[in-house]
Amino acid sequence: MSQTEHIHWFRSAAPYINTFRGKTFVLAIGGDLLRSDGFDHLIHDIALCHHLGIRLVLVHGCREQIDDRLQAAGIESRFHRNMRISEKSAMPVILQAIHEARSCIESRLSMGLPNTPMSGADISVIGGNFVIGMPLGVIDGVDMQYSGKPRSIDCDRLRELLPRHIPLLSPLGYSRSGELFNLPAEELAAQVAIQLGAEKLIYFHREYIHRDDSDQFSTAECLQAIASGEAEGGLASLLGQAVDAVQQGVERVHIIDSSLDGGLLQELFTREGAGMMVTNRFYEGLRRASIDDIGGILELIQPLERSGALIPRSREQLELEIEHFLVIEKDGMIVGCIACIPDMESRMGEIACLAVHPDYRKGGFGEQLLAAAEEQARKAGLRHLYILTTRTSHWFLERGFEPASLDFLPEGRQRSYNEERKSIIMTKTLD
Ligand SMILES: CC(C)(COP(=O)(O)OP(=O)(O)OC[C@H]1O[C@@H](n2cnc3c(N)ncnc32)[C@H](O)[C@@H]1OP(=O)(O)O)[C@@H](O)C(=O)NCCC(=O)NCCS
């Protein structure tokens, strides 16, 4: 990478660094990852995120370690519905495997990271009885014995620790009666993220669903992928946890390609990402407009046109431009809209007709619409967005737009600029 590219990359990462500082991310690290070549690099990346002020909770699994130790002890690994049956006689061996996995992570995070970019980093890893577990019980007539599920998590204590320490949770739950249960790490991670109110839950997995046009999946799309068999086995159960987490308030769940060196940093600090993201943020009612929405859009924008906030648009003009509109629909009513009208020659797009119904303002709909329009523009290969506004320049300023002069606009748009309206021209470069 040349020095200029380096500087450009660093600048492009700055908004993410700023956004993520003080946010809580839960990372689920599977037992296979602990043994992979990329594990040392992942530890450095975790250390880097911690030092950038991201609050991290690590949840580790150890399926492979348990399998190996059981095999060495001559005990058969038994599963039901892809969940381990933790027999009483196997528990001492299971505990040894869990401690082995835990020590592996603790030791790597303690080694001072010599000869690495994080040399000298001092990281405090904390463990404890944060998780109360309970037995899974009998499923389909199969007694799951000492396999359990999380019953409660001491989030208050975790929150107190988070600014300075990295809590590392093993897949164990302590019961009120003093027993220990082996918990599925993926479910534990999801529950920790939900109960802590984490901004992100991050899984590492070799398989994920890849699509050329978007790495974002709604919960509905995930459920469909599970039902159709597109996602099966381990990926299906991860997506199931992801759906639960998103439906219970975790804004984004990432499934990062575990074989990719630097996958965590790529997902967090670049626009391309490194796997799939499950979120309903852009899906709840936000969609491309169709010709049937024109009546609803007109109802929304006509009062704003009368007040002068928006330039009047005829029904005919809307019909011509409808493919460039996005809308938010709530209870059968169009409550928000935006258009991004592309000019492919100049690779610029005009943001137009941004409106949110007065009853729904200050809820982030405006921002969601703009983010979705930006995403659409990027995919269409546009380089810049611009907006002509009379009253909303500060709203755009706060969202990365900058004032520009008339000659920045595509020539056709320069000619149609209404001098009397004196709109402020603002632009944003799409990276
Ligand atoms: C601008 C508009 C789309 C924002 O919609 P929204 O869903 O309320 O937007 P968000 O929830 O993402 O953002 C709300 C924030 O923007 C602020 N905001 C709203 N209008 C603003 C303006 N004209 N200038 C600066 N900030 C503004 C709000 O005060 C709020 O900030 P706060 O929570 O700190 O008080 C909406 O106010 C609207 O429809 N306005 C009338 C039409 C219009 O002016 N469109 C733009 C044409 S260029």
PDBQT file of the ligand as one rigid body, heavy atoms in Angstrom, charges set to zero:
ROOT
HETATM    1  C1  LIG A 501     -35.574  16.796   7.598  1.00  0.00    +0.000 C 
HETATM    2  C2  LIG A 501     -36.447  15.599   7.968  1.00  0.00    +0.000 C 
HETATM    3  C3  LIG A 501     -36.561  14.702   6.756  1.00  0.00    +0.000 C 
HETATM    4  C4  LIG A 501     -35.794  14.833   9.105  1.00  0.00    +0.000 C 
HETATM    5  O1  LIG A 501     -36.562  13.693   9.378  1.00  0.00    +0.000 OA
HETATM    6  P1  LIG A 501     -36.446  12.919  10.807  1.00  0.00    +0.000 P 
HETATM    7  O2  LIG A 501     -36.996  11.562  10.623  1.00  0.00    +0.000 OA
HETATM    8  O3  LIG A 501     -37.023  13.765  11.864  1.00  0.00    +0.000 OA
HETATM    9  O4  LIG A 501     -34.867  12.855  10.933  1.00  0.00    +0.000 OA
HETATM   10  P2  LIG A 501     -33.994  12.185  12.058  1.00  0.00    +0.000 P 
HETATM   11  O5  LIG A 501     -34.860  11.595  13.110  1.00  0.00    +0.000 OA
HETATM   12  O6  LIG A 501     -33.019  11.303  11.377  1.00  0.00    +0.000 OA
HETATM   13  O7  LIG A 501     -33.223  13.457  12.631  1.00  0.00    +0.000 OA
HETATM   14  C5  LIG A 501     -33.866  14.282  13.536  1.00  0.00    +0.000 C 
HETATM   15  C6  LIG A 501     -32.905  15.382  13.964  1.00  0.00    +0.000 C 
HETATM   16  O8  LIG A 501     -32.756  16.334  12.919  1.00  0.00    +0.000 OA
HETATM   17  C7  LIG A 501     -33.049  17.628  13.433  1.00  0.00    +0.000 C 
HETATM   18  N1  LIG A 501     -33.630  18.431  12.351  1.00  0.00    +0.000 N 
HETATM   19  C8  LIG A 501     -34.842  18.344  11.807  1.00  0.00    +0.000 A 
HETATM   20  N2  LIG A 501     -34.977  19.285  10.848  1.00  0.00    +0.000 NA
HETATM   21  C9  LIG A 501     -33.828  19.966  10.814  1.00  0.00    +0.000 A 
HETATM   22  C10 LIG A 501     -33.352  21.078  10.062  1.00  0.00    +0.000 A 
HETATM   23  N3  LIG A 501     -34.114  21.663   9.139  1.00  0.00    +0.000 N 
HETATM   24  N4  LIG A 501     -32.101  21.506  10.271  1.00  0.00    +0.000 NA
HETATM   25  C11 LIG A 501     -31.312  20.930  11.196  1.00  0.00    +0.000 A 
HETATM   26  N5  LIG A 501     -31.706  19.869  11.962  1.00  0.00    +0.000 NA
HETATM   27  C12 LIG A 501     -32.956  19.417  11.766  1.00  0.00    +0.000 A 
HETATM   28  C13 LIG A 501     -34.047  17.354  14.536  1.00  0.00    +0.000 C 
HETATM   29  O9  LIG A 501     -34.126  18.435  15.448  1.00  0.00    +0.000 OA
HETATM   30  C14 LIG A 501     -33.471  16.109  15.165  1.00  0.00    +0.000 C 
HETATM   31  O10 LIG A 501     -32.361  16.422  15.969  1.00  0.00    +0.000 OA
HETATM   32  P3  LIG A 501     -32.439  16.272  17.569  1.00  0.00    +0.000 P 
HETATM   33  O11 LIG A 501     -32.988  14.911  17.809  1.00  0.00    +0.000 OA
HETATM   34  O12 LIG A 501     -31.013  16.458  17.973  1.00  0.00    +0.000 OA
HETATM   35  O13 LIG A 501     -33.339  17.369  17.989  1.00  0.00    +0.000 OA
HETATM   36  C15 LIG A 501     -37.869  16.031   8.429  1.00  0.00    +0.000 C 
HETATM   37  O14 LIG A 501     -37.726  16.986   9.450  1.00  0.00    +0.000 OA
HETATM   38  C16 LIG A 501     -38.720  16.616   7.348  1.00  0.00    +0.000 C 
HETATM   39  O15 LIG A 501     -39.463  15.893   6.673  1.00  0.00    +0.000 OA
HETATM   40  N6  LIG A 501     -38.674  17.950   7.154  1.00  0.00    +0.000 N 
HETATM   41  C17 LIG A 501     -39.486  18.620   6.194  1.00  0.00    +0.000 C 
HETATM   42  C18 LIG A 501     -39.060  18.360   4.766  1.00  0.00    +0.000 C 
HETATM   43  C19 LIG A 501     -37.655  18.826   4.469  1.00  0.00    +0.000 C 
HETATM   44  O16 LIG A 501     -37.231  19.874   4.908  1.00  0.00    +0.000 OA
HETATM   45  N7  LIG A 501     -36.944  17.999   3.669  1.00  0.00    +0.000 N 
HETATM   46  C20 LIG A 501     -35.603  18.273   3.249  1.00  0.00    +0.000 C 
HETATM   47  C21 LIG A 501     -35.666  18.900   1.907  1.00  0.00    +0.000 C 
HETATM   48  S1  LIG A 501     -34.050  19.301   1.364  1.00  0.00    +0.000 SA
ENDROOT
TORSDOF 0
